[in-house]
Amino acid sequence: MSYQPPVPVGDGAFRASDADREHVAEALRAAYAEGRLDDAELDVRIDATLHAVTYADLAPITRDLPLGPIPARLVVAPQLRVPASPRPSTGPTSRRAVASAALGIGGWVAPLGPLGWIPAIVLGHQARREINQTGAGGQRMTTVGLVTAYAGMSLLVVGAVLWVLIGLLLVAGGQGGHHGPPFGPGQTIMPAPTVALLASSMTTKPPVRRLRL
């Protein structure tokens, strides 16, 4: 299998990568298979390849082979990815974006509450889709509407959960305070002294009268 050297670009002062060193190692193995290197030379050059730091370090390793010096310019230089800039608005401001911002803020100020926040969320997502497709304006208004609406709905859900938990705790506390049997309708509770007097009278034995003969 013949070795095809990579397209030479870059600079010899650049630091070599693992892929670069592997390219040179493949070239040495190909030269060894063709009888251009013996075992000792292959071991020495492979070791030098693995310890090379820059392209300039890799270049002398294959200089005397028919392939020539593979680096000083070996691999394609990495290209920096520039993030795409947001699409500029070319049309009028989206009405959905305006409505989303008004309803999101109105849920706090009016206060409309969820009657304003839920439509603000729906209109906000529709406005984003419209802006991305047509390039209409109103991106900031859409963000304001969605942020205020989602914040209001989150607080509403948290408040509802807290009220439910408090109600459950109060119910559990009321049931745990009464340990005796419940009293039905029409039943009266006797005072403690009366109950004690009745109990003593029931346990007291009447005096025994002795008959005189």
BAZA-106199 format. One record per residue: y negated, x negated, z negated of N, C-alpha, C in turn; residue number from 0. Coordinates in Angstrom, 3 decimals. Each point is the difference from the previous one (the first is absolute). Layout:
<nodes>
NODE        nc2        nc1        nc3       cac2       cac1       cac3        cc2        cc1        cc3    nr
NODE          Y          X          Z          Y          X          Z          Y          X          Z   NUM
...
</nodes>
This chain:
<nodes>
NODE        nc2        nc1        nc3       cac2       cac1       cac3        cc2        cc1        cc3    nr
NODE      1.195     -0.867      0.000     -1.195      0.867      0.000     -1.225     -0.888      0.000     0
NODE     -0.875      0.142      0.983     -1.201     -0.825      0.082     -1.089      0.584     -0.878     1
NODE     -0.816     -0.884     -0.544     -1.072      0.431     -0.897     -1.278      0.179      0.784     2
NODE     -0.670      1.134     -0.200     -1.267      0.274      0.664     -1.133     -0.197     -0.997     3
NODE     -0.852     -0.981      0.198     -1.080     -0.246     -0.951     -1.000      1.137      0.012     4
NODE     -0.621      0.267     -1.119     -0.989      1.079     -0.069     -1.278     -0.365      0.733     5
NODE     -0.816      1.012      0.222     -1.274     -0.204      0.685     -0.924     -0.794     -0.909     6
NODE     -0.571     -1.097      0.483     -0.808     -0.835     -0.875     -1.417      0.514     -0.152     7
NODE     -0.325      0.456     -1.198     -1.376      0.318     -0.375     -0.169     -0.378     -1.446     8
NODE     -1.224     -0.167     -0.411     -0.249     -0.333     -1.389     -0.597     -1.384     -0.127     9
NODE      0.204     -0.650     -1.123     -0.566     -1.306     -0.273      0.983     -0.787     -0.845    10
NODE      0.056     -1.351      0.236      0.924     -0.830     -0.756     -0.305     -0.074     -1.470    11
NODE     -1.229      0.322     -0.394     -0.357     -0.050     -1.419      0.433      1.258     -0.745    12
NODE      0.424      1.026      0.735      0.455      1.217     -0.675      1.296     -0.278     -0.737    13
NODE      0.181      0.695     -1.096      1.239     -0.137     -0.759      1.126      0.739      0.713    14
NODE      1.155     -0.623      0.056      1.149      0.585      0.688      0.681      1.030     -0.895    15
NODE      0.577      0.995      0.651      0.731      1.043     -0.721      1.491     -0.287      0.063    16
NODE      0.775      0.809     -0.709      1.460     -0.145      0.051      0.522      0.248      1.408    17
NODE     -0.621      0.943      0.722      0.423      0.270      1.377     -0.266     -1.206      0.899    18
NODE     -1.119     -0.702     -0.229     -0.291     -1.194      0.788      1.052     -1.083     -0.222    19
NODE      0.340     -0.215     -1.254      1.001     -1.032     -0.298      1.369      0.377      0.581    20
NODE      0.298      1.297      0.006      1.274      0.429      0.574      0.024     -0.210      1.509    21
NODE     -1.140      0.174      0.681     -0.076     -0.262      1.437      0.341     -1.461      0.301    22
NODE     -0.575     -0.913     -0.777      0.262     -1.417      0.220      1.466     -0.327     -0.300    23
NODE      0.544      0.609     -1.063      1.395     -0.249     -0.341      0.926      0.468      1.120    24
NODE     -0.331      1.128      0.647      0.817      0.471      1.114     -0.061     -0.979      1.179    25
NODE     -1.178     -0.549      0.243     -0.126     -0.980      1.073      0.839     -1.241     -0.288    26
NODE      0.031     -0.443     -1.264      0.806     -1.170     -0.351      1.490      0.287      0.159    27
NODE      0.422      1.209     -0.382      1.419      0.336      0.141      0.396      0.053      1.482    28
NODE     -0.928      0.510      0.849      0.286      0.036      1.437      0.124     -1.416      0.560    29
NODE     -0.891     -0.904     -0.451      0.079     -1.392      0.462      1.276     -0.668     -0.498    30
NODE      0.432      0.336     -1.213      1.247     -0.560     -0.528      1.198      0.497      0.809    31
NODE     -0.026      1.281      0.374      1.095      0.556      0.794      0.087     -0.638      1.380    32
NODE     -1.147     -0.469      0.531     -0.012     -0.651      1.309      0.294     -1.492     -0.094    33
NODE      0.224     -0.513     -1.212      0.307     -1.410     -0.179     -1.212     -0.905     -0.071    34
NODE     -1.184      0.528     -0.168     -1.213     -0.811     -0.063     -0.220     -0.564     -1.406    35
NODE      0.614      0.603     -1.003     -0.123     -0.479     -1.382      1.398     -0.132     -0.584    36
NODE      0.163     -1.021     -0.856      1.268     -0.112     -0.710     -0.120      0.687     -1.351    37
NODE      1.034     -0.066     -0.794      0.023      0.703     -1.282     -1.090     -0.497     -0.938    38
NODE     -0.150     -1.307     -0.095     -0.978     -0.562     -0.931     -1.419      0.379      0.407    39
NODE     -0.300     -0.113      1.315     -1.344      0.350      0.460     -0.288      1.489     -0.220    40
NODE      0.999      0.834      0.217     -0.194      1.436     -0.223     -0.302      0.290     -1.463    41
NODE      0.729     -0.646     -0.906     -0.235      0.236     -1.431     -1.392     -0.448     -0.399    42
NODE     -0.431     -1.171      0.495     -1.324     -0.522     -0.368     -1.098      0.925      0.527    43
NODE      0.122      0.436      1.242     -1.062      0.815      0.593     -0.007      1.423     -0.585    44
NODE      1.175      0.525     -0.309      0.036      1.314     -0.657     -0.658     -0.075     -1.369    45
NODE      0.251     -1.070     -0.744     -0.622     -0.162     -1.313     -1.513     -0.113      0.129    46
NODE     -0.456     -0.757      1.005     -1.443     -0.121      0.212     -0.603      1.335      0.409    47
NODE      0.742      0.770      0.761     -0.498      1.319      0.412     -0.168      0.921     -1.197    48
NODE      0.968     -0.007     -0.875     -0.063      0.898     -1.165     -1.115     -0.378     -0.946    49
NODE     -0.414     -1.296     -0.014     -1.055     -0.455     -0.899     -1.356     -0.088      0.689    50
NODE     -0.108      0.414      1.262     -1.277     -0.053      0.705     -0.952      1.042     -0.567    51
NODE     -1.277     -0.368     -0.078     -1.010      0.896     -0.568     -0.877      0.593      1.093    52
NODE     -0.445     -0.819      0.950     -0.894      0.462      1.056      0.682     -0.151      1.358    53
NODE     -0.662      0.551      1.031      0.504     -0.173      1.355      0.021     -1.467      0.399    54
NODE     -0.978     -0.757     -0.481     -0.033     -1.427      0.319      1.200     -0.728     -0.574    55
NODE      0.546      0.484     -1.121      1.205     -0.618     -0.556      1.227      0.316      0.850    56
NODE      0.008      1.138      0.648      1.145      0.388      0.816     -0.005     -0.662      1.383    57
NODE     -1.185     -0.338      0.507     -0.109     -0.499      1.371      0.828     -1.255      0.270    58
NODE     -0.018     -1.045     -0.856      0.754     -1.226      0.333      1.512      0.184     -0.006    59
NODE      0.498      1.052     -0.600      1.441      0.137     -0.171      0.699      0.190      1.347    60
NODE     -0.660      0.658      0.948      0.611      0.246      1.316     -0.758     -0.720      1.111    61
NODE     -0.818     -0.989     -0.345     -0.831     -0.649      1.013      0.847     -0.731      1.060    62
NODE      1.130     -0.582     -0.402      0.803     -0.778      0.943      1.088      0.821      0.678    63
NODE     -0.019      1.298     -0.175      0.974      0.866      0.654     -0.601      0.596      1.261    64
NODE      0.830      0.425      0.949     -0.544      0.560      1.250     -0.914      1.199     -0.213    65
NODE      0.192      0.702     -1.118     -0.871      1.138     -0.280     -1.413     -0.441     -0.309    66
NODE     -0.155     -1.262     -0.409     -1.314     -0.479     -0.377     -0.345      0.446     -1.408    67
NODE     -1.165     -0.371     -0.452     -0.412      0.421     -1.349     -0.254      1.507     -0.034    68
NODE      0.779      0.720     -0.779     -0.133      1.468     -0.048     -1.312      0.419     -0.651    69
NODE     -0.259     -0.351     -1.255     -1.361      0.206     -0.466     -0.753     -1.258      0.344    70
NODE     -1.249     -0.198      0.262     -1.070      0.398     -0.868     -0.480      1.423      0.162    71
NODE      0.390      0.672      1.017     -0.440      1.373      0.181      1.250      0.809      0.259    72
NODE      0.373      0.770     -0.974      1.349      0.542      0.031      0.050      1.504      0.132    73
NODE     -0.642      0.684     -0.889      0.163      1.449     -0.057     -1.325      0.675      0.210    74
NODE      0.088      1.257      0.274     -1.215      0.792      0.204     -0.740      0.138     -1.321    75
NODE     -1.260     -0.302      0.038     -0.791      0.102     -1.230     -0.070      1.457     -0.443    76
NODE      0.110      0.251     -1.308     -0.039      1.389     -0.472     -1.343      0.645      0.280    77
NODE      0.064      1.255      0.381     -1.209      0.751      0.287     -0.345      0.893     -1.188    78
NODE     -1.245     -0.083     -0.399     -0.460      0.810     -1.117     -0.198      1.429      0.462    79
NODE      0.506      0.915     -0.791     -0.151      1.412      0.307     -1.312      0.513     -0.574    80
NODE     -0.863      0.430      0.887     -1.280      0.543     -0.425      0.166      1.493     -0.202    81
NODE     -0.284      0.512     -1.203      0.159      1.440     -0.212     -0.909      0.790      0.922    82
NODE      0.560      1.052      0.515     -0.768      0.840      0.925     -1.141      0.679     -0.735    83
NODE     -1.164     -0.070      0.583     -1.152      0.647     -0.608      0.116      1.497      0.164    84
NODE     -0.514      0.764     -0.958      0.080      1.455      0.132     -0.703      0.483      1.256    85
NODE      0.554      1.030      0.566     -0.544      0.533      1.248     -1.390      0.556     -0.240    86
NODE     -0.996     -0.498      0.734     -1.353      0.499     -0.231     -0.118      1.462      0.413    87
NODE     -0.817      0.716     -0.741     -0.182      1.413      0.307     -0.909      0.137      1.217    88
NODE      0.465      0.759      0.952     -0.760      0.203      1.236     -0.440      1.443      0.181    89
NODE      0.424      0.872     -0.872     -0.335      1.401      0.156     -0.739      0.533     -1.221    90
NODE     -0.265      1.279     -0.020     -0.684      0.601     -1.153      0.892      0.020     -1.225    91
NODE     -0.626      0.213     -1.146      0.738      0.033     -1.256      0.941      1.196     -0.027    92
NODE      1.212     -0.251     -0.458      1.007      1.064     -0.051     -0.402      1.064     -1.011    93
NODE      0.080      1.252      0.415     -0.323      1.097     -0.916      1.028      0.095     -1.122    94
NODE      1.228     -0.327      0.309      1.034      0.019     -1.042     -0.302     -1.042     -1.073    95
NODE     -0.521     -1.148      0.407     -0.355     -1.026     -0.979     -1.124      0.477     -0.918    96
NODE     -0.998      0.662      0.586     -1.104      0.527     -0.816      0.510      1.059     -0.968    97
NODE      0.858      0.899      0.492      0.534      1.053     -0.870      0.880     -0.581     -1.092    98
NODE      0.776     -1.026      0.318      0.857     -0.617     -1.013     -0.826     -0.620     -1.115    99
NODE     -1.059     -0.728      0.360     -0.853     -0.599     -1.022     -0.695      1.064     -0.845   100
NODE     -0.505      1.073      0.650     -0.705      1.053     -0.739      0.942      0.717     -0.965   101
NODE      1.205      0.317      0.439      0.929      0.708     -0.879      0.529     -0.910     -1.102   102
NODE      0.233     -1.277      0.309      0.478     -0.913     -1.030     -1.009     -0.176     -1.115   103
NODE     -1.279     -0.175      0.372     -1.046     -0.132     -1.024     -0.267      1.340     -0.665   104
NODE      0.050      1.092      0.790     -0.244      1.323     -0.572      1.029      0.395     -1.032   105
NODE      1.221     -0.532      0.103      0.997      0.291     -1.024     -0.393     -0.494     -1.369   106
NODE     -0.844     -1.039     -0.048     -0.491     -0.523     -1.282     -1.329      0.622     -0.402   107
NODE     -0.891      0.228      0.959     -1.365      0.415     -0.314     -0.104      1.505     -0.140   108
NODE      0.624      0.779      0.894     -0.235      1.447      0.045      0.338      0.751     -1.275   109
NODE      1.096     -0.131     -0.719      1.196     -0.725      0.405      0.996      0.943      0.678   110
NODE      0.471     -0.409      1.145      1.018      0.784      0.703      1.404     -0.358     -0.446   111
NODE      0.171     -1.229     -0.496      1.320     -0.418     -0.451      0.973     -0.073      1.158   112
NODE      1.224      0.451     -0.204      1.012     -0.082      1.066     -0.342      0.837      1.221   113
NODE     -0.884      1.002     -0.154     -0.406      0.790      1.173     -0.787     -0.858      0.991   114
NODE     -0.594     -1.080     -0.483     -0.691     -0.914      0.897      0.813     -1.236      0.328   115
NODE      0.820     -0.461     -0.948      0.729     -1.255      0.203      1.134      0.144      1.014   116
NODE      0.720      1.091     -0.052      1.128      0.160      0.929     -0.475      0.067      1.457   117
NODE     -1.019      0.823      0.333     -0.502     -0.046      1.389     -0.593     -1.356      0.364   118
NODE     -0.603     -0.695     -0.990     -0.576     -1.310      0.295      1.076     -0.992      0.426   119
NODE      1.172      0.061     -0.627      1.098     -0.900      0.372      0.506      0.317      1.401   120
NODE      0.170      1.280      0.284      0.495      0.395      1.330     -0.993     -0.402      1.087   121
NODE     -1.273      0.313     -0.209     -1.013     -0.322      0.994     -0.204     -1.508      0.123   122
NODE      0.165     -0.720     -1.115     -0.166     -1.443      0.056      1.032     -0.674      0.886   123
NODE      1.251      0.410     -0.108      1.042     -0.582      0.852     -0.184      0.427      1.457   124
NODE     -0.429      1.221      0.223     -0.283      0.430      1.375     -1.167     -0.789      0.587   125
NODE     -1.006     -0.281     -0.829     -1.147     -0.769      0.478      0.397     -1.429      0.351   126
NODE      0.872     -0.607     -0.797      0.453     -1.356      0.319      0.735     -0.038      1.340   127
NODE      0.848      0.984      0.218      0.726      0.050      1.274     -0.970      0.178      1.168   128
NODE     -1.002      0.847     -0.200     -0.990      0.227      1.059     -0.812     -1.261      0.281   129
NODE     -0.385     -0.724     -1.064     -0.792     -1.216      0.178      0.800     -1.070      0.725   130
NODE      1.284     -0.146     -0.345      0.829     -1.008      0.660      0.243      0.330      1.472   131
NODE      0.056      1.273      0.323      0.307      0.392      1.374     -1.232      0.039      0.892   132
NODE     -1.120      0.449     -0.539     -1.193      0.208      0.833     -1.111     -0.991     -0.268   133
NODE      0.084     -0.775     -1.104     -1.082     -0.923     -0.327     -1.212      0.675     -0.592   134
NODE      0.163      1.192     -0.545     -1.123      0.701     -0.613     -0.412     -0.700     -1.287   135
NODE     -1.197      0.276     -0.460     -0.500     -0.574     -1.242      0.447      0.808     -1.202   136
NODE     -0.299     -0.541     -1.188      0.315      0.703     -1.237      1.109     -0.613     -0.810   137
NODE      0.309     -1.292      0.255      1.091     -0.643     -0.736     -0.311     -0.071     -1.491   138
NODE     -1.232     -0.336     -0.346     -0.360     -0.090     -1.421      0.030      1.360     -0.667   139
NODE     -0.465      1.013      0.685      0.046      1.352     -0.574      1.440      0.437     -0.247   140
NODE      0.882     -0.354      0.932      1.407      0.336     -0.189      0.563     -0.689     -1.231   141
NODE     -0.351     -1.269     -0.180      0.483     -0.732     -1.178     -0.520      0.610     -1.284   142
NODE     -1.280      0.381     -0.014     -0.581      0.623     -1.200      0.714      1.311     -0.314   143
NODE      0.234      0.815      1.017      0.666      1.276     -0.233      1.411     -0.166     -0.532   144
NODE      0.762     -0.924      0.578      1.376     -0.188     -0.451      0.062     -0.596     -1.399   145
NODE     -0.854     -0.975     -0.283      0.033     -0.634     -1.326     -0.365      0.988     -1.092   146
NODE     -1.087      0.746      0.185     -0.418      0.959     -1.025      1.023      1.122     -0.169   147
NODE      0.599      0.444      1.105      0.973      1.092     -0.088      1.281     -0.456     -0.685   148
NODE      0.503     -1.170      0.387      1.232     -0.486     -0.629     -0.226     -0.315     -1.479   149
NODE     -1.159     -0.524     -0.344     -0.291     -0.276     -1.412     -0.042      1.294     -0.807   150
NODE     -0.644      1.038      0.542     -0.060      1.270     -0.710      1.368      0.639     -0.175   151
NODE      0.815     -0.012      1.047      1.331      0.582     -0.106      0.877     -0.782     -0.973   152
NODE     -0.162     -1.313     -0.041      0.780     -0.806     -0.943     -0.359      0.351     -1.437   153
NODE     -1.301      0.112     -0.289     -0.405      0.379     -1.358      0.468      1.407     -0.349   154
NODE     -0.011      0.888      0.984      0.449      1.371     -0.257      1.484      0.024     -0.357   155
NODE      0.796     -0.755      0.702      1.436     -0.044     -0.286      0.265     -0.624     -1.360   156
NODE     -0.716     -1.092     -0.305      0.186     -0.650     -1.302     -0.398      0.941     -1.125   157
NODE     -1.117      0.736      0.159     -0.416      0.946     -1.025      1.004      1.122     -0.207   158
NODE      0.571      0.510      1.094      0.991      1.060     -0.125      1.244     -0.486     -0.735   159
NODE      0.431     -1.210      0.299      1.170     -0.547     -0.693     -0.277     -0.171     -1.486   160
NODE     -1.199     -0.470     -0.340     -0.338     -0.168     -1.417     -0.032      1.340     -0.728   161
NODE     -0.552      1.037      0.637     -0.028      1.317     -0.641      1.407      0.528     -0.234   162
NODE      0.886     -0.207      0.930      1.377      0.453     -0.178      0.664     -0.735     -1.156   163
NODE     -0.221     -1.296     -0.082      0.598     -0.774     -1.087     -0.553      0.430     -1.363   164
NODE     -1.310      0.227     -0.061     -0.597      0.439     -1.267      0.554      1.367     -0.411   165
NODE      0.137      0.918      0.972      0.558      1.313     -0.318      1.428     -0.083     -0.514   166
NODE      0.796     -0.868      0.611      1.384     -0.152     -0.461      0.045     -0.578     -1.405   167
NODE     -0.879     -0.952     -0.295     -0.032     -0.580     -1.345     -0.417      1.033     -1.042   168
NODE     -0.974      0.853      0.337     -0.437      1.027     -0.942      1.105      1.018     -0.254   169
NODE      0.695      0.398      1.046      1.101      0.951     -0.185      1.111     -0.600     -0.849   170
NODE      0.334     -1.256      0.274      1.044     -0.651     -0.789     -0.419     -0.167     -1.451   171
NODE     -1.281     -0.291     -0.241     -0.465     -0.129     -1.371      0.000      1.315     -0.750   172
NODE     -0.335      1.122      0.689      0.012      1.298     -0.658      1.398      0.459     -0.359   173
NODE      0.974     -0.292      0.828      1.366      0.395     -0.313      0.604     -0.868     -1.090   174
NODE     -0.413     -1.247     -0.080      0.575     -0.874     -1.021     -0.572      0.226     -1.376   175
NODE     -1.165      0.720     -0.168     -0.593      0.207     -1.317      0.669      1.074     -0.812   176
NODE      0.769      0.931      0.579      0.639      1.104     -0.711      1.502     -0.227      0.000   177
NODE      0.571     -0.220     -1.176      1.416     -0.319     -0.113      0.845      1.191     -0.437   178
NODE     -0.602      1.039     -0.564      0.753      1.140     -0.500      0.285      0.998      1.092   179
NODE      0.791      1.037     -0.305      0.294      1.016      1.012     -1.222      0.850      0.271   180
NODE     -0.196      0.461      1.190     -1.167      0.835      0.308      0.124      1.369     -0.653   181
NODE     -1.148      0.555     -0.330     -0.057      1.330     -0.614     -0.222      1.028      1.078   182
NODE      0.781      1.060     -0.035     -0.114      1.051      0.991     -1.144      0.943     -0.337   183
NODE     -0.271      0.940      0.896     -1.080      0.963     -0.260      0.376      0.930     -1.147   184
NODE     -0.971      0.309     -0.863      0.210      0.902     -1.124      0.535     -0.672     -1.237   185
NODE      0.345     -1.271      0.074      0.506     -0.708     -1.172     -1.168     -0.590     -0.769   186
NODE      0.114      0.047     -1.329     -1.045     -0.529     -0.876      0.511     -1.228     -0.705   187
NODE     -0.905     -0.888     -0.272      0.322     -1.244     -0.702     -0.359      0.181     -1.463   188
NODE      0.954     -0.155     -0.902     -0.228      0.181     -1.429     -0.600     -1.271     -0.579   189
NODE     -0.945      0.136     -0.901     -0.579     -1.191     -0.643      1.066     -0.744     -0.783   190
NODE     -0.244     -1.271     -0.179      0.958     -0.862     -0.691      0.239      0.428     -1.447   191
NODE     -1.044      0.370     -0.822      0.280      0.435     -1.381      0.897      1.222     -0.056   192
NODE     -0.202      0.938      0.937      0.818      1.214     -0.004      1.448     -0.342      0.293   193
NODE      0.203     -0.893      0.943      1.366     -0.399      0.327      0.656     -0.683     -1.188   194
NODE     -0.733     -0.825     -0.723      0.559     -0.700     -1.159      0.347      0.979     -1.110   195
NODE     -0.861      1.028     -0.229      0.262      0.986     -1.049      1.251      0.801      0.326   196
NODE      0.158      0.400      1.261      1.185      0.747      0.374      1.256     -0.836     -0.159   197
NODE     -0.093     -1.250      0.305      1.171     -0.855     -0.125      0.400     -0.179     -1.455   198
NODE     -0.977     -0.149     -0.874      0.328     -0.170     -1.433      0.583      1.264     -0.600   199
NODE     -0.507      1.158      0.447      0.524      1.264     -0.549      1.424      0.255      0.458   200
NODE      0.349     -0.474      1.156      1.344      0.213      0.493      0.996     -0.917     -0.685   201
NODE     -0.465     -1.156     -0.434      0.920     -0.946     -0.634      0.092      0.184     -1.508   202
NODE     -0.948      0.744     -0.630      0.022      0.196     -1.460      1.034      1.069     -0.377   203
NODE      0.899     -0.316     -0.961      1.037      0.944     -0.430     -0.553      0.932     -1.076   204
NODE      0.334      1.282      0.043     -0.482      0.927     -1.051      0.669     -0.318     -1.339   205
NODE     -0.702      0.260     -1.144      0.577     -0.301     -1.327      1.230      0.879     -0.294   206
NODE      0.988     -0.585     -0.619      1.256      0.701     -0.332     -0.147      0.637     -1.390   207
NODE      0.192      1.263     -0.116     -0.095      0.710     -1.277      1.387      0.064     -0.646   208
NODE      0.055     -0.433     -1.266      1.256      0.021     -0.743      0.099      1.300     -0.810   209
NODE      1.130      0.574      0.054      0.229      1.250     -0.753      0.395     -0.295     -1.430   210
NODE     -0.605      0.674     -0.938      0.324     -0.174     -1.435      1.109      1.001     -0.378   211
NODE      0.935     -0.522     -0.590      1.130      0.830     -0.447     -0.302      0.581     -1.351   212
</nodes>
